[in-house]
Amino acid sequence: MTIQKKAEAKLPTHWGDFSVIAFEDEKKGEEHLLLYIGELTNDSLLRIHSQCLTGDTLYSLKCDCGSQLAMALEKIASEGQGMVMYMAQEGRGIGLVNKIRAYELQDQGMDTVEANEALGFAADERDYSYCKEILSSLNISSVRLMTNNPRKISGLEDAGIKVTERVAVHVDPNKHNENYLKIKAEKLGHMITGSD
């Protein structure tokens, strides 16, 4: 395994008292987090959330990432059991600087998929294989996945983690992200009752 557990601590939040485990991919140097409440078992509720500095931290209205993260933490806390895997894969895996470059192209009229492709990337560069390493280290082989993204489902299942249920994530669009959500549905197959 290239991903190793490095630390675990308590993490009180607005929604409840979580615990957090820090993992490091020793090959790539990437750091990932797993926030959880309750006992981690098979069929636990899981949200795989890609790091989004602009949405999660700076409250950007261009995406729905921050709203989805808050919704996931609130739902898991209300159920008293579940986890959020916080992936260090900014901008669907293209990195922070390239994400801002993609934003620049979107400001010039491209959509989110066209912008990534114009920069020489696939529409979605994320890798879900390491999720299996993290989940397997916790003896988890099946999850209830909070997502609207069919690629997350297939990515997890291709890696060997069974998705026993898809739990939809609904976030109301705003005038800044309506087209972004529409493109994710049309070009990336997202099952939009919100987005992902």
ZAZASE-916995 format. One line per field, with one value per residue (C-alpha): x, z, y; residue number from 1; residue in three letters. Coordinates in nm, 4 decimals. Example, Ala and Ser with C-alpha at 12.3 -4.5 7.8 and 13.67 -1.06 7.14 Angstrom:
BEGIN
east	(1.2300 | 1.3670)
up	(0.7800 | 0.7140)
north	(-0.4500 | -0.1060)
seq	(1 | 2)
type	(ala | ser)
//
This chain:
BEGIN
east	(0.0000 | 0.1262 | -0.1332 | -0.0537 | -0.2452 | -0.0465 | -0.2629 | -0.6107 | -0.7793 | -1.1142 | -1.2694 | -1.5728 | -1.7761 | -2.0935 | -2.2812 | -2.1346 | -1.8243 | -1.6371 | -1.3071 | -1.0520 | -0.7847 | -0.4992 | -0.3606 | -0.0574 | 0.0142 | 0.3861 | 0.4436 | 0.2668 | 0.3065 | -0.0705 | -0.2566 | -0.6172 | -0.8593 | -1.1364 | -1.3887 | -1.6276 | -1.8871 | -1.9870 | -1.8583 | -1.7188 | -1.8773 | -1.9771 | -2.2633 | -2.1643 | -2.2793 | -1.9865 | -1.9329 | -1.6185 | -1.5485 | -1.2811 | -1.0897 | -1.2270 | -1.0493 | -1.2673 | -1.5965 | -1.5227 | -1.3137 | -1.3771 | -1.7538 | -1.7480 | -2.0888 | -1.9367 | -1.9753 | -2.1816 | -1.8942 | -1.9109 | -2.2874 | -2.2483 | -1.9769 | -2.1913 | -2.4922 | -2.2906 | -2.1535 | -2.5002 | -2.6611 | -2.3900 | -2.4098 | -2.7901 | -2.7654 | -2.4968 | -2.2789 | -2.0879 | -1.7857 | -1.6539 | -1.3404 | -1.1758 | -0.9656 | -0.6637 | -0.7736 | -0.8517 | -1.0402 | -1.1416 | -0.7767 | -0.6092 | -0.4812 | -0.5554 | -0.3613 | -0.5053 | -0.8532 | -0.8153 | -0.6891 | -1.0051 | -1.2114 | -1.0387 | -1.1421 | -1.4953 | -1.5018 | -1.4265 | -1.7258 | -1.6126 | -1.7999 | -1.6310 | -1.5601 | -1.4336 | -1.2033 | -1.0404 | -0.9954 | -0.8499 | -0.5839 | -0.4967 | -0.6843 | -0.9720 | -1.3048 | -1.2426 | -0.8902 | -0.9765 | -0.8508 | -1.0635 | -0.8284 | -0.6687 | -1.0151 | -1.0066 | -0.6748 | -0.8192 | -1.1467 | -0.9747 | -0.7457 | -1.0676 | -1.2046 | -1.4784 | -1.5727 | -1.9164 | -2.0693 | -2.3815 | -2.2441 | -2.3680 | -2.3287 | -2.4954 | -2.1828 | -2.1949 | -1.8142 | -1.7714 | -1.9895 | -1.8059 | -1.4670 | -1.5267 | -1.6728 | -1.3875 | -1.1481 | -1.3292 | -1.5624 | -1.9294 | -2.1818 | -2.4978 | -2.6984 | -2.6666 | -2.7884 | -2.8723 | -2.7274 | -2.9576 | -2.8264 | -3.0384 | -2.8625 | -2.7882 | -2.7391 | -2.3615 | -2.3639 | -2.6818 | -2.4915 | -2.2118 | -2.4662 | -2.6413 | -2.3119 | -2.2254 | -2.5593 | -2.5376 | -2.1684 | -2.0637 | -2.3860 | -2.4472 | -2.7859 | -2.8859 | -3.1389 | -2.8656 | -2.5195 | -2.1942)
up	(0.0000 | -0.0880 | 0.1300 | 0.4990 | 0.8026 | 0.9682 | 1.2473 | 1.4038 | 1.6165 | 1.7297 | 1.5061 | 1.6483 | 1.3748 | 1.3462 | 1.2727 | 1.5333 | 1.6883 | 1.4133 | 1.4207 | 1.1457 | 1.0091 | 0.7996 | 0.5230 | 0.3028 | -0.0381 | 0.0135 | -0.3602 | -0.4798 | -0.1666 | -0.1571 | 0.1722 | 0.2162 | 0.5089 | 0.6344 | 0.8675 | 1.0448 | 1.3161 | 1.4766 | 1.4053 | 1.0548 | 0.9064 | 0.5709 | 0.4140 | 0.6023 | 0.4390 | 0.2447 | 0.0636 | -0.1525 | -0.1799 | -0.4020 | -0.2433 | -0.3710 | -0.2189 | -0.4057 | -0.3063 | 0.0307 | 0.1776 | -0.0262 | -0.0682 | -0.4484 | -0.6161 | -0.9426 | -0.8147 | -0.5545 | -0.3735 | -0.0433 | -0.0207 | -0.0938 | 0.1696 | 0.4322 | 0.3340 | 0.3631 | 0.7069 | 0.8271 | 0.6972 | 0.8428 | 1.1790 | 1.1838 | 1.1125 | 1.3787 | 1.1541 | 0.8288 | 0.6715 | 0.4303 | 0.2338 | 0.1477 | -0.1641 | -0.2507 | -0.6157 | -0.6731 | -0.9872 | -1.0772 | -1.0512 | -1.2505 | -0.9537 | -0.8198 | -1.0706 | -1.3667 | -1.2166 | -1.2108 | -1.5705 | -1.6528 | -1.4779 | -1.6962 | -2.0085 | -1.8724 | -1.8274 | -2.2020 | -2.2879 | -2.2583 | -2.0401 | -1.7621 | -1.9846 | -2.2810 | -2.0506 | -1.9039 | -2.2495 | -2.3883 | -2.1166 | -2.2306 | -1.9589 | -1.9623 | -1.8396 | -1.5133 | -1.4113 | -1.0696 | -0.9600 | -0.7196 | -0.6837 | -0.3664 | -0.2062 | -0.1902 | -0.0038 | 0.2584 | 0.2937 | 0.2991 | 0.5769 | 0.7770 | 0.6771 | 0.4643 | 0.1373 | 0.0704 | 0.1137 | 0.0642 | -0.1600 | -0.1474 | -0.5089 | -0.8345 | -1.0320 | -1.2068 | -1.2484 | -0.8710 | -0.8519 | -1.1326 | -1.0075 | -0.6626 | -0.7960 | -1.0483 | -0.7540 | -0.5671 | -0.3291 | -0.3658 | -0.3767 | -0.2173 | -0.2508 | -0.4196 | -0.2000 | -0.4126 | -0.3265 | -0.4026 | -0.4002 | -0.5443 | -0.8353 | -0.8381 | -1.1302 | -1.1211 | -1.1420 | -1.3390 | -1.6617 | -1.4809 | -1.3336 | -1.6696 | -1.8422 | -1.5745 | -1.6405 | -2.0206 | -2.0762 | -1.7663 | -1.7025 | -1.3544 | -1.2177 | -1.1295 | -0.8577 | -0.7459 | -0.8773 | -0.7818)
north	(0.0000 | 0.3461 | 0.5246 | 0.5208 | 0.6404 | 0.9202 | 1.0629 | 1.0570 | 1.3225 | 1.4608 | 1.7270 | 1.9075 | 2.0825 | 2.2895 | 1.9661 | 1.7345 | 1.5856 | 1.4064 | 1.2231 | 1.2801 | 1.0492 | 1.1877 | 0.9661 | 1.0278 | 0.8824 | 0.8286 | 0.7811 | 1.0985 | 1.3101 | 1.3782 | 1.4065 | 1.2919 | 1.3071 | 1.0832 | 1.2494 | 1.0164 | 0.9764 | 0.6490 | 0.3023 | 0.2509 | -0.0597 | -0.2007 | -0.0046 | 0.3115 | 0.6338 | 0.7824 | 1.1098 | 1.1214 | 1.4931 | 1.6435 | 1.9279 | 2.2593 | 2.5564 | 2.8055 | 2.6424 | 2.4824 | 2.7642 | 3.0799 | 3.0167 | 3.0510 | 3.0438 | 2.9103 | 2.5539 | 2.3721 | 2.2015 | 2.3870 | 2.3341 | 1.9635 | 1.9230 | 2.0974 | 1.8865 | 1.5642 | 1.6531 | 1.7506 | 1.4277 | 1.2050 | 1.3833 | 1.3534 | 0.9784 | 0.9450 | 0.7303 | 0.7756 | 0.9372 | 1.1974 | 1.1149 | 1.4475 | 1.3873 | 1.6011 | 1.6175 | 1.9852 | 2.0807 | 1.7241 | 1.6292 | 1.9102 | 2.1127 | 2.4581 | 2.6707 | 2.4814 | 2.5119 | 2.8918 | 2.8732 | 2.6771 | 2.9464 | 3.2058 | 3.0138 | 2.9824 | 3.3610 | 3.3767 | 3.1555 | 2.7940 | 2.5483 | 2.3481 | 2.0449 | 2.2508 | 2.4474 | 2.1352 | 1.9866 | 2.3107 | 2.2879 | 1.9349 | 1.7442 | 1.5005 | 1.6368 | 1.4488 | 1.3420 | 1.1998 | 0.8591 | 0.6563 | 0.3593 | 0.4923 | 0.5134 | 0.1343 | 0.1469 | 0.3808 | 0.1905 | -0.1496 | -0.0279 | 0.0259 | -0.3181 | -0.1606 | -0.3315 | -0.1757 | 0.1707 | 0.3776 | 0.6521 | 1.0125 | 1.1225 | 1.2181 | 1.1291 | 0.7892 | 0.8015 | 0.7906 | 0.4823 | 0.3028 | 0.4267 | 0.2794 | -0.0439 | -0.0831 | -0.0466 | -0.3239 | -0.1367 | -0.2296 | 0.0555 | -0.0851 | 0.2377 | 0.5759 | 0.8588 | 1.1630 | 1.5034 | 1.7966 | 2.1520 | 2.4327 | 2.6075 | 2.9783 | 3.2183 | 3.1640 | 2.7838 | 2.6999 | 2.6397 | 2.4538 | 2.2103 | 2.1756 | 2.0883 | 1.8312 | 1.6628 | 1.6812 | 1.6041 | 1.4080 | 1.2182 | 1.3551 | 1.2559 | 1.6062 | 1.6390 | 1.8745 | 1.8095 | 1.6487)
seq	(1 | 2 | 3 | 4 | 5 | 6 | 7 | 8 | 9 | 10 | 11 | 12 | 13 | 14 | 15 | 16 | 17 | 18 | 19 | 20 | 21 | 22 | 23 | 24 | 25 | 26 | 27 | 28 | 29 | 30 | 31 | 32 | 33 | 34 | 35 | 36 | 37 | 38 | 39 | 40 | 41 | 42 | 43 | 44 | 45 | 46 | 47 | 48 | 49 | 50 | 51 | 52 | 53 | 54 | 55 | 56 | 57 | 58 | 59 | 60 | 61 | 62 | 63 | 64 | 65 | 66 | 67 | 68 | 69 | 70 | 71 | 72 | 73 | 74 | 75 | 76 | 77 | 78 | 79 | 80 | 81 | 82 | 83 | 84 | 85 | 86 | 87 | 88 | 89 | 90 | 91 | 92 | 93 | 94 | 95 | 96 | 97 | 98 | 99 | 100 | 101 | 102 | 103 | 104 | 105 | 106 | 107 | 108 | 109 | 110 | 111 | 112 | 113 | 114 | 115 | 116 | 117 | 118 | 119 | 120 | 121 | 122 | 123 | 124 | 125 | 126 | 127 | 128 | 129 | 130 | 131 | 132 | 133 | 134 | 135 | 136 | 137 | 138 | 139 | 140 | 141 | 142 | 143 | 144 | 145 | 146 | 147 | 148 | 149 | 150 | 151 | 152 | 153 | 154 | 155 | 156 | 157 | 158 | 159 | 160 | 161 | 162 | 163 | 164 | 165 | 166 | 167 | 168 | 169 | 170 | 171 | 172 | 173 | 174 | 175 | 176 | 177 | 178 | 179 | 180 | 181 | 182 | 183 | 184 | 185 | 186 | 187 | 188 | 189 | 190 | 191 | 192 | 193 | 194 | 195 | 196)
type	(met | thr | ile | gln | lys | lys | ala | glu | ala | lys | leu | pro | thr | his | trp | gly | asp | phe | ser | val | ile | ala | phe | glu | asp | glu | lys | lys | gly | glu | glu | his | leu | leu | leu | tyr | ile | gly | glu | leu | thr | asn | asp | ser | leu | leu | arg | ile | his | ser | gln | cys | leu | thr | gly | asp | thr | leu | tyr | ser | leu | lys | cys | asp | cys | gly | ser | gln | leu | ala | met | ala | leu | glu | lys | ile | ala | ser | glu | gly | gln | gly | met | val | met | tyr | met | ala | gln | glu | gly | arg | gly | ile | gly | leu | val | asn | lys | ile | arg | ala | tyr | glu | leu | gln | asp | gln | gly | met | asp | thr | val | glu | ala | asn | glu | ala | leu | gly | phe | ala | ala | asp | glu | arg | asp | tyr | ser | tyr | cys | lys | glu | ile | leu | ser | ser | leu | asn | ile | ser | ser | val | arg | leu | met | thr | asn | asn | pro | arg | lys | ile | ser | gly | leu | glu | asp | ala | gly | ile | lys | val | thr | glu | arg | val | ala | val | his | val | asp | pro | asn | lys | his | asn | glu | asn | tyr | leu | lys | ile | lys | ala | glu | lys | leu | gly | his | met | ile | thr | gly | ser | asp)
//
